[in-house]
Amino acid sequence: MGPYETQPEALQLAPVPGASSTAPRHTLNSLKWALLVPVVGVAGGALGQYPYGMWAGVPVILAAAAAAAVVAGGAWHRAGAATIASFAALALPFFAGPAYYETYVKEFGDRVHAVVTDTGERQGVKRTTKLAECRVVDESGTVQDLSQQQNCDGQFTRGEHVVLYKDPLGALDPWMDNVSGDRSPDAVTLGTTAGLFLVTGGALFYAGQRRRTGR
């Protein structure tokens, strides 16, 4: 057997220069974006729950969705994953914000009894939009008008006894609930938030691992 017959096999077994060091870097970089984008989205949703926080929360939410599209689609050339990640990143804050609000005030808030003195609707930003509103009086005599953001969504009636979970820091309006006093947050909202978080991160991680560079 001549020397030229073994040369192709030797070339096939030769390692690709730099391949062993590139793979871990790609994995770490993919993991970084897979965590950063959904975490920023959750932060934007939580920020939007505070009074006037929407003005800061919306740019943060849009920045997270844009980052998902630019990184996965523009830098890694994975258009399908970029579309999934950006849409999931845009939807995530709308569930993460209420989930944060309810979980926070129920876990750390002060539980106060109150009575619904009136219910009605108020005009939203659009003239055709009507939002439910509840006027409540707590045991200290404080009167507050709570909206759908505080869990007044037409399920309470005038004269009904309710429970208010008050933010100990006073930054958030009280969250109203029925008198059962169950501090467990809504499982559907938490589950949807977790699902969107995983979809966003998973799409970005996939795009990073399957990236197409050097075009």
Residue frames as a rotation matrix with the C-alpha (Angstrom) as fourth column:
MET 1
0.583 0.813 0.000 0.00
0.813 -0.583 0.000 0.00
0.000 0.000 -1.000 0.00
GLY 2
-0.204 -0.715 0.669 1.55
0.718 -0.574 -0.394 3.32
0.665 0.400 0.630 -1.14
PRO 3
-0.772 -0.184 -0.609 1.91
0.595 -0.546 -0.590 6.45
-0.224 -0.817 0.531 1.00
TYR 4
-0.907 0.418 0.054 -0.70
-0.351 -0.821 0.450 8.36
0.232 0.389 0.891 -1.04
GLU 5
-0.294 0.837 -0.461 -3.46
0.197 0.525 0.828 5.90
0.935 0.152 -0.319 -0.12
THR 6
-0.132 0.194 -0.972 -3.34
0.977 0.191 -0.094 6.80
0.167 -0.962 -0.215 3.61
GLN 7
-0.937 -0.346 0.057 -3.22
0.334 -0.930 -0.151 10.56
0.106 -0.122 0.987 3.13
PRO 8
-0.372 0.854 0.364 -7.01
-0.223 -0.463 0.858 11.15
0.901 0.238 0.362 2.65
GLU 9
0.395 0.516 -0.760 -7.79
0.582 0.500 0.642 9.24
0.711 -0.696 -0.103 5.86
ALA 10
-0.397 -0.634 -0.663 -5.27
0.918 -0.275 -0.287 11.29
0.000 -0.723 0.691 7.77
LEU 11
-0.919 0.083 0.386 -6.83
0.011 -0.972 0.236 14.49
0.395 0.221 0.892 6.48
GLN 12
0.011 0.998 -0.057 -10.31
0.004 0.057 0.998 13.33
1.000 -0.012 -0.003 7.49
LEU 13
0.406 0.106 -0.908 -9.20
0.813 0.410 0.412 12.67
0.416 -0.906 0.080 11.05
ALA 14
-0.684 -0.725 0.087 -7.39
0.619 -0.639 -0.457 15.98
0.386 -0.258 0.885 11.42
PRO 15
-0.039 0.693 -0.719 -9.20
0.883 -0.314 -0.350 18.36
-0.469 -0.649 -0.600 13.84
VAL 16
0.407 0.260 0.876 -10.62
0.671 -0.735 -0.094 21.63
0.620 0.626 -0.474 12.58
PRO 17
-0.662 -0.745 -0.082 -8.46
0.610 -0.473 -0.637 24.49
0.435 -0.471 0.767 13.92
GLY 18
-0.920 0.217 0.326 -10.25
-0.340 -0.855 -0.391 26.44
0.194 -0.471 0.861 16.67
ALA 19
-0.206 0.923 -0.325 -13.37
-0.168 0.294 0.941 24.21
0.964 0.249 0.094 16.68
SER 20
-0.145 0.118 -0.982 -12.94
0.815 0.577 -0.052 23.11
0.560 -0.809 -0.180 20.30
SER 21
-0.796 -0.215 -0.565 -12.72
0.536 -0.684 -0.495 26.70
-0.281 -0.697 0.660 21.56
THR 22
-0.864 0.489 0.115 -15.52
-0.310 -0.699 0.644 28.14
0.396 0.521 0.756 19.38
ALA 23
-0.234 0.836 -0.496 -18.27
0.325 0.548 0.771 25.80
0.916 0.019 -0.400 20.60
PRO 24
-0.220 0.172 -0.960 -18.07
0.976 0.026 -0.218 26.79
-0.013 -0.985 -0.173 24.31
ARG 25
-0.918 -0.132 -0.374 -17.99
0.151 -0.988 -0.024 30.48
-0.367 -0.078 0.927 23.36
HIS 26
-0.700 0.713 -0.037 -21.10
-0.240 -0.187 0.953 30.06
0.672 0.676 0.302 21.23
THR 27
-0.130 0.657 -0.743 -22.87
0.701 0.591 0.399 28.22
0.701 -0.469 -0.537 24.04
LEU 28
-0.447 -0.105 -0.888 -22.08
0.821 -0.443 -0.361 30.90
-0.356 -0.890 0.284 26.63
ASN 29
-0.978 0.075 -0.192 -23.05
-0.144 -0.917 0.373 33.67
-0.148 0.393 0.908 24.24
SER 30
-0.499 0.842 -0.205 -26.32
0.019 0.247 0.969 31.92
0.866 0.480 -0.139 23.37
LEU 31
-0.114 0.421 -0.900 -27.10
0.923 0.380 0.061 31.36
0.367 -0.824 -0.431 27.04
LYS 32
-0.807 -0.244 -0.537 -26.39
0.458 -0.834 -0.309 35.02
-0.372 -0.496 0.785 27.83
TRP 33
-0.860 0.500 -0.100 -28.97
-0.457 -0.670 0.585 36.28
0.226 0.549 0.805 25.32
ALA 34
-0.343 0.751 -0.565 -31.42
0.242 0.652 0.719 33.50
0.907 0.110 -0.406 26.19
LEU 35
-0.162 0.241 -0.957 -31.50
0.986 0.070 -0.149 34.79
0.031 -0.968 -0.249 29.77
LEU 36
-0.857 -0.298 -0.420 -30.97
0.360 -0.930 -0.075 38.52
-0.368 -0.216 0.905 29.22
VAL 37
-0.832 0.537 0.139 -33.86
-0.168 -0.483 0.860 39.19
0.529 0.692 0.492 26.83
PRO 38
0.031 0.923 -0.384 -36.67
0.436 0.333 0.836 37.49
0.899 -0.194 -0.392 28.86
VAL 39
-0.198 -0.150 -0.969 -35.35
0.976 -0.126 -0.180 38.89
-0.095 -0.981 0.171 32.14
VAL 40
-0.974 -0.148 -0.174 -35.42
0.125 -0.982 0.139 42.42
-0.191 0.113 0.975 30.69
GLY 41
-0.553 0.832 0.045 -38.93
-0.041 -0.081 0.996 41.74
0.832 0.548 0.079 29.40
VAL 42
0.110 0.551 -0.827 -40.11
0.847 0.383 0.368 40.68
0.520 -0.741 -0.424 32.86
ALA 43
-0.551 -0.398 -0.733 -38.49
0.746 -0.629 -0.219 43.78
-0.374 -0.668 0.644 34.35
GLY 44
-0.964 0.225 0.144 -40.29
-0.096 -0.796 0.598 45.98
0.249 0.562 0.789 31.82
GLY 45
-0.167 0.955 -0.246 -43.62
0.266 0.284 0.921 44.35
0.949 0.088 -0.301 32.68
ALA 46
0.028 0.107 -0.994 -43.04
0.994 0.105 0.039 44.83
0.108 -0.989 -0.103 36.41
LEU 47
-0.847 -0.412 -0.336 -42.01
0.446 -0.895 -0.026 48.45
-0.290 -0.172 0.941 35.90
GLY 48
-0.771 0.577 0.270 -45.21
-0.038 -0.464 0.885 49.13
0.636 0.672 0.380 33.98
GLN 49
-0.019 0.796 -0.605 -47.34
0.779 0.391 0.490 48.23
0.626 -0.462 -0.628 37.00
TYR 50
-0.395 -0.201 -0.896 -46.21
0.816 -0.524 -0.243 51.29
-0.421 -0.828 0.371 38.98
PRO 51
0.681 0.654 -0.328 -47.86
0.470 -0.735 -0.489 54.69
-0.561 0.179 -0.808 38.60
TYR 52
0.763 -0.321 -0.561 -46.33
-0.581 -0.723 -0.375 56.39
-0.285 0.612 -0.738 35.55
GLY 53
-0.067 -0.835 0.547 -44.06
-0.310 0.538 0.784 53.36
-0.948 -0.117 -0.295 35.21
MET 54
0.582 0.370 0.724 -45.54
0.521 0.514 -0.681 52.62
-0.624 0.774 0.107 31.81
TRP 55
0.932 -0.252 -0.259 -43.55
-0.358 -0.745 -0.562 55.50
-0.051 0.617 -0.785 30.34
ALA 56
-0.057 -0.993 0.106 -40.34
-0.963 0.082 0.257 53.69
-0.264 -0.088 -0.961 31.29
GLY 57
-0.088 0.057 0.994 -41.67
-0.202 0.977 -0.074 50.15
-0.975 -0.208 -0.074 30.95
VAL 58
0.857 0.501 0.119 -42.78
0.020 0.198 -0.980 50.40
-0.515 0.842 0.160 27.31
PRO 59
0.555 -0.709 -0.435 -39.32
-0.800 -0.313 -0.511 51.40
0.226 0.632 -0.741 25.97
VAL 60
-0.360 -0.686 0.632 -37.75
-0.811 0.565 0.151 48.55
-0.461 -0.458 -0.760 27.97
ILE 61
0.228 0.552 0.802 -40.27
-0.011 0.825 -0.565 46.06
-0.974 0.120 0.194 26.54
LEU 62
0.967 0.150 -0.208 -39.72
-0.189 -0.135 -0.973 47.27
-0.174 0.979 -0.102 22.98
ALA 63
0.195 -0.972 -0.128 -35.95
-0.979 -0.184 -0.091 47.16
0.065 0.143 -0.988 23.46
ALA 64
-0.293 -0.261 0.920 -36.12
-0.484 0.870 0.092 43.52
-0.824 -0.418 -0.382 24.60
ALA 65
0.593 0.592 0.545 -38.25
0.200 0.547 -0.813 42.50
-0.780 0.591 0.206 21.59
ALA 66
0.875 -0.311 -0.370 -35.97
-0.480 -0.465 -0.744 44.42
0.060 0.829 -0.556 19.21
ALA 67
-0.081 -0.956 0.282 -32.86
-0.954 0.156 0.258 42.83
-0.290 -0.248 -0.924 20.70
ALA 68
0.011 0.162 0.987 -34.33
-0.072 0.984 -0.161 39.37
-0.997 -0.070 0.023 20.16
ALA 69
0.892 0.399 0.210 -35.03
0.185 0.100 -0.978 40.17
-0.412 0.911 0.016 16.50
VAL 70
0.693 -0.671 -0.263 -31.67
-0.708 -0.564 -0.426 41.84
0.138 0.481 -0.866 15.81
VAL 71
-0.174 -0.822 0.542 -29.51
-0.855 0.399 0.331 39.22
-0.488 -0.406 -0.773 17.55
ALA 72
-0.089 0.185 0.979 -31.29
0.063 0.982 -0.180 36.08
-0.994 0.046 -0.099 16.33
GLY 73
0.752 0.499 0.431 -32.25
0.444 0.100 -0.890 37.40
-0.487 0.861 -0.146 12.90
GLY 74
0.925 -0.359 -0.125 -29.59
-0.361 -0.730 -0.581 39.94
0.117 0.582 -0.805 12.02
ALA 75
0.105 -0.963 0.248 -26.47
-0.982 -0.061 0.182 38.56
-0.160 -0.263 -0.952 13.70
TRP 76
-0.475 -0.292 0.830 -27.22
-0.372 0.921 0.111 34.83
-0.798 -0.257 -0.546 13.70
HIS 77
-0.626 0.226 -0.747 -29.35
-0.770 -0.027 0.637 34.68
0.124 0.974 0.190 10.52
ARG 78
-0.880 0.461 -0.114 -32.12
0.473 0.872 -0.124 32.57
0.043 -0.163 -0.986 12.02
ALA 79
-0.771 0.574 0.276 -35.27
-0.396 -0.771 0.498 34.31
0.499 0.274 0.822 10.82
GLY 80
0.066 0.851 -0.521 -37.74
0.093 0.515 0.852 31.75
0.993 -0.104 -0.046 12.17
ALA 81
-0.077 -0.184 -0.980 -36.26
0.954 0.271 -0.126 31.72
0.289 -0.945 0.154 15.65
ALA 82
-0.954 -0.301 0.001 -36.01
0.293 -0.930 -0.222 35.53
0.068 -0.212 0.975 15.57
THR 83
-0.438 0.870 0.227 -39.71
-0.338 -0.394 0.855 35.85
0.833 0.298 0.467 14.80
ILE 84
0.315 0.547 -0.776 -40.72
0.482 0.612 0.627 33.48
0.818 -0.572 -0.070 17.60
ALA 85
-0.337 -0.554 -0.762 -38.36
0.934 -0.097 -0.343 35.10
0.116 -0.827 0.550 20.12
SER 86
-0.966 -0.068 0.251 -39.39
0.066 -0.998 -0.014 38.68
0.252 0.003 0.968 19.34
PHE 87
-0.150 0.983 0.108 -43.14
-0.315 -0.151 0.937 37.98
0.937 0.106 0.333 19.49
ALA 88
0.341 0.213 -0.916 -42.75
0.680 0.616 0.397 35.97
0.649 -0.758 0.066 22.71
ALA 89
-0.625 -0.652 -0.429 -40.59
0.776 -0.460 -0.432 38.73
0.084 -0.603 0.793 24.20
LEU 90
-0.802 0.395 0.448 -43.28
-0.239 -0.899 0.366 41.26
0.548 0.187 0.815 23.31
ALA 91
0.210 0.953 -0.217 -46.09
-0.169 0.254 0.952 39.19
0.963 -0.163 0.215 24.87
LEU 92
-0.210 -0.385 -0.899 -44.16
0.695 0.588 -0.414 38.16
0.688 -0.711 0.144 27.99
PRO 93
-0.965 -0.250 0.076 -44.40
0.123 -0.693 -0.711 41.51
0.230 -0.677 0.699 29.88
PHE 94
-0.369 0.901 0.229 -48.20
-0.683 -0.430 0.591 41.65
0.631 0.062 0.774 29.53
PHE 95
0.599 0.504 -0.622 -48.45
0.057 0.748 0.661 38.51
0.799 -0.431 0.420 31.66
ALA 96
-0.206 -0.787 -0.581 -45.29
0.762 0.244 -0.600 38.97
0.614 -0.566 0.550 33.75
GLY 97
-0.717 -0.059 0.694 -46.41
-0.194 -0.940 -0.281 42.43
0.669 -0.336 0.663 34.96
PRO 98
0.270 0.891 0.364 -49.75
-0.735 -0.054 0.676 41.33
0.622 -0.450 0.641 36.50
ALA 99
0.591 -0.108 -0.799 -48.11
0.352 0.926 0.134 38.15
0.726 -0.361 0.585 37.82
TYR 100
-0.540 -0.839 -0.073 -45.46
0.515 -0.260 -0.817 40.24
0.666 -0.479 0.572 39.57
TYR 101
-0.469 0.443 0.764 -48.07
-0.559 -0.818 0.132 42.67
0.684 -0.365 0.632 40.92
GLU 102
0.575 0.817 -0.046 -50.31
-0.512 0.403 0.758 39.97
0.638 -0.413 0.650 42.40
THR 103
0.429 -0.472 -0.770 -47.50
0.560 0.808 -0.183 37.78
0.709 -0.353 0.611 43.72
TYR 104
-0.601 -0.754 0.263 -45.68
0.300 -0.519 -0.801 40.68
0.741 -0.402 0.538 45.36
VAL 105
-0.405 0.471 0.783 -48.64
-0.719 -0.694 0.046 42.23
0.565 -0.544 0.620 47.18
LYS 106
0.677 0.689 -0.260 -50.05
-0.398 0.639 0.658 38.88
0.619 -0.342 0.707 48.27
GLU 107
0.298 -0.654 -0.696 -46.72
0.639 0.678 -0.364 37.68
0.709 -0.336 0.619 49.63
PHE 108
-0.637 -0.721 -0.272 -45.57
0.710 -0.410 -0.573 40.90
0.301 -0.558 0.773 51.32
GLY 109
-0.507 0.470 0.722 -48.65
-0.145 -0.873 0.466 43.13
0.850 0.131 0.510 51.49
ASP 110
-0.939 0.289 0.188 -50.82
-0.207 -0.037 -0.978 43.94
-0.275 -0.957 0.094 54.49
ARG 111
-0.650 0.760 -0.026 -54.24
0.561 0.502 0.659 42.27
0.513 0.414 -0.752 54.42
VAL 112
-0.919 0.363 -0.153 -57.02
-0.188 -0.745 -0.640 44.79
-0.346 -0.559 0.753 55.08
HIS 113
-0.388 0.868 0.311 -60.81
0.854 0.465 -0.234 44.28
-0.348 0.175 -0.921 55.02
ALA 114
-0.902 0.140 -0.407 -62.90
-0.255 -0.936 0.242 46.62
-0.347 0.323 0.880 52.89
VAL 115
-0.053 0.946 0.319 -66.39
0.495 0.302 -0.815 47.06
-0.867 0.115 -0.484 51.41
VAL 116
-0.803 -0.101 0.587 -67.29
0.590 -0.277 0.759 47.84
0.086 0.956 0.282 47.81
THR 117
-0.418 0.650 -0.634 -69.43
0.226 -0.601 -0.766 50.97
-0.880 -0.464 0.104 47.91
ASP 118
0.541 0.598 -0.591 -69.91
-0.456 -0.382 -0.804 51.41
-0.707 0.704 0.066 44.17
THR 119
-0.309 -0.587 0.748 -69.05
0.488 0.577 0.655 49.81
-0.816 0.568 0.108 40.83
GLY 120
0.703 0.548 -0.454 -69.09
-0.112 -0.545 -0.831 51.23
-0.702 0.635 -0.321 37.35
GLU 121
0.363 -0.571 0.736 -67.07
0.920 0.346 -0.185 51.93
-0.149 0.744 0.651 34.24
ARG 122
0.359 -0.306 -0.882 -64.72
-0.074 -0.951 0.300 54.64
-0.930 -0.042 -0.364 33.15
GLN 123
0.989 0.016 -0.147 -63.55
-0.146 -0.069 -0.987 55.67
-0.026 0.997 -0.066 29.73
GLY 124
0.445 -0.874 0.197 -60.21
0.693 0.475 0.543 54.28
-0.568 -0.105 0.817 28.62
VAL 125
-0.501 -0.715 -0.487 -57.59
0.140 -0.623 0.770 55.94
-0.854 0.318 0.412 26.46
LYS 126
-0.934 0.307 0.185 -59.74
0.187 -0.022 0.982 55.17
0.305 0.952 -0.037 23.43
ARG 127
-0.627 0.747 0.223 -63.23
-0.779 -0.603 -0.169 56.67
0.008 -0.280 0.960 23.54
THR 128
0.199 0.741 -0.641 -64.77
-0.683 0.574 0.452 53.31
0.703 0.348 0.620 22.66
THR 129
-0.391 -0.441 -0.808 -62.99
0.235 0.801 -0.551 51.48
0.890 -0.405 -0.210 25.49
LYS 130
0.468 0.567 0.678 -64.78
-0.615 -0.343 0.711 51.04
0.635 -0.749 0.188 28.81
LEU 131
-0.517 -0.720 -0.463 -62.87
-0.031 0.557 -0.830 49.86
0.855 -0.415 -0.310 31.87
ALA 132
0.477 0.690 -0.544 -64.40
0.492 0.304 0.816 48.45
0.728 -0.657 -0.194 35.05
GLU 133
-0.526 -0.597 0.606 -63.90
-0.201 -0.605 -0.770 50.41
0.826 -0.527 0.199 38.26
CYS 134
0.272 0.556 -0.785 -64.62
0.695 0.451 0.560 49.69
0.665 -0.698 -0.264 41.93
ARG 135
-0.076 -0.235 0.969 -64.89
-0.513 -0.824 -0.240 52.21
0.855 -0.515 -0.058 44.75
VAL 136
0.223 0.059 -0.973 -63.90
0.587 0.788 0.183 50.64
0.778 -0.612 0.141 48.07
VAL 137
0.381 -0.112 0.918 -63.73
-0.690 -0.695 0.202 51.80
0.615 -0.710 -0.342 51.69
ASP 138
-0.246 -0.537 -0.807 -61.31
0.193 0.789 -0.583 49.99
0.950 -0.300 -0.091 53.97
GLU 139
0.333 0.437 -0.836 -61.59
0.828 0.288 0.481 49.56
0.451 -0.852 -0.265 57.73
SER 140
-0.524 -0.561 -0.641 -59.67
0.781 -0.617 -0.099 52.78
-0.340 -0.552 0.761 58.34
GLY 141
0.365 0.774 -0.518 -62.20
0.391 -0.632 -0.669 54.79
-0.845 0.042 -0.533 56.32
THR 142
-0.524 -0.636 -0.566 -59.93
-0.303 -0.482 0.822 55.36
-0.796 0.603 0.060 53.33
VAL 143
0.633 0.760 0.149 -61.80
-0.016 0.205 -0.979 55.56
-0.774 0.617 0.142 50.01
GLN 144
-0.523 -0.822 -0.223 -60.07
-0.340 -0.039 0.940 54.37
-0.781 0.568 -0.259 46.84
ASP 145
0.676 0.627 -0.388 -61.09
-0.603 0.167 -0.780 53.82
-0.424 0.761 0.491 43.23
LEU 146
-0.320 -0.777 0.542 -59.51
-0.293 0.626 0.723 50.63
-0.901 0.072 -0.428 41.88
SER 147
0.176 0.297 -0.938 -59.38
-0.969 -0.118 -0.219 49.52
-0.176 0.947 0.267 38.26
GLN 148
0.938 0.177 -0.299 -58.93
-0.272 0.911 -0.311 46.30
0.217 0.373 0.902 36.34
GLN 149
0.077 -0.990 -0.119 -55.21
-0.329 0.088 -0.940 46.53
0.941 0.112 -0.319 37.02
GLN 150
-0.671 -0.246 0.700 -56.06
-0.727 0.027 -0.687 46.00
0.150 -0.969 -0.197 40.70
ASN 151
-0.970 0.227 -0.084 -58.34
0.227 0.974 0.010 43.01
0.084 -0.009 -0.996 39.93
CYS 152
-0.269 0.934 -0.235 -61.64
-0.117 -0.274 -0.955 44.89
-0.956 -0.229 0.183 39.60
ASP 153
-0.963 -0.138 -0.231 -63.01
-0.250 0.144 0.957 43.28
-0.099 0.980 -0.173 36.48
GLY 154
-0.327 0.931 -0.161 -66.75
-0.773 -0.165 0.613 43.28
0.544 0.325 0.773 37.03
GLN 155
-0.331 0.160 -0.930 -66.77
0.235 0.968 0.083 40.32
0.914 -0.192 -0.358 39.43
PHE 156
-0.844 0.011 -0.535 -67.60
0.531 -0.116 -0.840 42.39
-0.072 -0.993 0.092 42.55
THR 157
-0.004 0.923 0.385 -70.96
0.669 -0.284 0.687 43.88
0.743 0.260 -0.616 43.50
ARG 158
-0.261 -0.016 0.965 -71.98
-0.409 -0.904 -0.126 46.91
0.874 -0.427 0.230 45.56
GLY 159
0.502 0.423 0.755 -71.93
-0.835 0.008 0.550 46.16
0.227 -0.906 0.357 49.29
GLU 160
0.809 -0.230 -0.541 -69.67
0.168 0.972 -0.163 43.12
0.563 0.041 0.825 48.92
HIS 161
0.765 -0.607 0.214 -66.97
-0.404 -0.195 0.894 42.54
-0.501 -0.770 -0.394 51.53
VAL 162
0.807 -0.575 -0.137 -63.51
0.102 0.364 -0.926 42.18
0.582 0.733 0.353 50.01
VAL 163
0.614 -0.724 -0.314 -59.88
0.522 0.074 0.850 42.00
-0.593 -0.685 0.423 51.07
LEU 164
0.909 -0.416 0.029 -57.23
-0.276 -0.653 -0.705 44.52
0.312 0.633 -0.709 50.03
TYR 165
0.514 -0.845 -0.146 -53.56
0.832 0.450 0.325 43.58
-0.209 -0.288 0.935 49.86
LYS 166
0.995 -0.090 -0.033 -51.65
-0.093 -0.989 -0.114 46.81
-0.023 0.117 -0.993 50.42
ASP 167
0.407 -0.912 0.057 -48.09
0.412 0.128 -0.902 47.36
0.815 0.391 0.427 49.27
PRO 168
0.542 -0.214 -0.812 -45.97
0.819 -0.078 0.568 47.87
-0.185 -0.974 0.133 52.43
LEU 169
-0.582 -0.809 -0.088 -43.90
0.744 -0.572 0.345 50.46
-0.329 0.135 0.935 50.55
GLY 170
0.112 0.762 -0.637 -47.00
0.285 -0.639 -0.714 52.31
-0.952 -0.102 -0.289 49.32
ALA 171
-0.721 -0.461 -0.517 -45.80
-0.330 -0.427 0.842 52.42
-0.609 0.777 0.156 45.70
LEU 172
-0.893 0.436 -0.109 -48.54
0.126 0.476 0.870 50.17
0.431 0.764 -0.480 44.26
ASP 173
-0.240 0.903 0.357 -52.29
-0.904 -0.342 0.257 50.56
0.354 -0.262 0.898 44.63
PRO 174
-0.366 0.125 0.922 -53.99
-0.622 0.704 -0.343 47.80
-0.692 -0.699 -0.180 46.68
TRP 175
-0.804 0.162 -0.571 -54.89
-0.349 0.649 0.676 44.52
0.481 0.743 -0.466 45.02
MET 176
-0.210 0.815 0.540 -58.50
-0.948 -0.035 -0.316 43.55
-0.238 -0.578 0.780 45.77
ASP 177
-0.782 -0.015 -0.623 -59.75
-0.221 0.942 0.254 40.00
0.583 0.336 -0.740 46.20
ASN 178
0.301 0.942 -0.149 -62.64
-0.186 0.211 0.960 38.09
0.935 -0.261 0.239 47.74
VAL 179
0.421 -0.051 0.906 -62.82
-0.869 -0.309 0.387 37.51
0.260 -0.950 -0.174 51.50
SER 180
0.931 -0.108 -0.350 -61.35
0.144 0.986 0.080 34.01
0.337 -0.125 0.933 51.30
GLY 181
0.718 -0.681 0.145 -57.96
-0.613 -0.520 0.595 35.63
-0.330 -0.516 -0.790 51.83
ASP 182
0.751 -0.455 0.478 -56.12
0.533 0.845 -0.033 33.13
-0.388 0.280 0.878 49.65
ARG 183
0.449 -0.674 -0.587 -52.63
-0.421 -0.739 0.526 34.48
-0.788 0.011 -0.615 49.11
SER 184
-0.158 -0.503 0.849 -51.87
0.543 0.674 0.501 32.09
-0.825 0.540 0.166 46.27
PRO 185
-0.460 -0.033 -0.887 -51.27
-0.563 -0.762 0.320 33.95
-0.687 0.647 0.331 42.99
ASP 186
0.618 0.752 -0.227 -53.20
-0.613 0.281 -0.738 33.05
-0.492 0.596 0.635 39.85
ALA 187
0.041 -0.621 0.782 -51.73
0.108 0.781 0.615 29.82
-0.993 0.059 0.099 38.46
VAL 188
0.633 0.258 0.730 -52.80
0.719 0.154 -0.678 30.59
-0.287 0.954 -0.088 34.89
THR 189
0.959 -0.278 0.048 -50.98
-0.246 -0.907 -0.341 33.93
0.139 0.316 -0.939 34.79
LEU 190
0.300 -0.892 0.337 -47.86
-0.678 0.049 0.734 32.46
-0.671 -0.449 -0.590 36.37
GLY 191
0.166 -0.196 0.966 -47.93
0.387 0.914 0.119 29.47
-0.907 0.354 0.227 34.03
THR 192
0.855 0.185 0.484 -48.32
0.518 -0.279 -0.808 31.66
-0.015 0.942 -0.334 30.96
THR 193
0.788 -0.616 -0.005 -45.47
-0.609 -0.781 0.134 33.87
-0.086 -0.103 -0.991 32.14
ALA 194
0.092 -0.772 0.629 -43.20
-0.377 0.557 0.740 30.87
-0.921 -0.306 -0.240 32.67
GLY 195
0.402 0.132 0.906 -44.15
0.636 0.671 -0.380 29.46
-0.658 0.729 0.186 29.26
LEU 196
0.968 -0.023 0.251 -43.40
0.172 -0.669 -0.723 32.69
0.185 0.743 -0.643 27.41
PHE 197
0.542 -0.828 0.141 -40.13
-0.724 -0.375 0.579 33.04
-0.427 -0.416 -0.803 29.32
LEU 198
0.017 -0.527 0.850 -39.07
0.034 0.850 0.526 29.57
-0.999 0.020 0.032 28.18
VAL 199
0.653 0.276 0.706 -40.20
0.684 0.186 -0.705 30.14
-0.325 0.943 -0.068 24.59
THR 200
0.948 -0.319 -0.014 -38.25
-0.305 -0.892 -0.333 33.40
0.093 0.320 -0.943 24.37
GLY 201
0.251 -0.910 0.331 -35.12
-0.778 0.014 0.629 31.96
-0.576 -0.415 -0.704 25.93
GLY 202
0.160 -0.152 0.975 -35.37
0.227 0.967 0.114 28.67
-0.961 0.203 0.189 24.06
ALA 203
0.881 0.204 0.427 -35.74
0.455 -0.117 -0.883 30.33
-0.130 0.972 -0.196 20.66
LEU 204
0.766 -0.643 0.006 -32.73
-0.634 -0.757 -0.158 32.54
0.106 0.118 -0.987 21.31
PHE 205
0.105 -0.745 0.659 -30.62
-0.575 0.495 0.652 29.66
-0.812 -0.447 -0.376 22.59
TYR 206
0.435 0.126 0.892 -31.51
0.517 0.776 -0.362 27.57
-0.737 0.619 0.272 19.54
ALA 207
0.985 -0.041 0.168 -30.68
0.117 -0.561 -0.820 30.45
0.128 0.827 -0.547 17.20
GLY 208
0.534 -0.834 0.139 -27.35
-0.828 -0.482 0.286 30.97
-0.172 -0.268 -0.948 18.91
GLN 209
0.014 -0.516 0.857 -26.40
-0.257 0.826 0.502 27.30
-0.966 -0.227 -0.121 18.75
ARG 210
0.211 0.150 0.966 -27.48
0.792 0.554 -0.259 27.01
-0.574 0.819 -0.002 15.11
ARG 211
0.470 -0.009 -0.883 -26.16
-0.163 -0.984 -0.076 30.40
-0.868 0.180 -0.463 14.05
ARG 212
0.483 -0.336 0.809 -25.07
0.871 0.285 -0.401 30.99
-0.096 0.898 0.430 10.50
THR 213
0.576 -0.399 -0.713 -22.21
-0.049 -0.888 0.457 33.49
-0.816 -0.228 -0.531 10.38
GLY 214
-0.432 -0.901 0.037 -19.74
0.079 0.003 0.997 34.56
-0.899 0.433 0.070 7.78
ARG 215
0.365 0.633 0.683 -22.31
0.796 0.169 -0.582 35.34
-0.484 0.755 -0.442 5.09
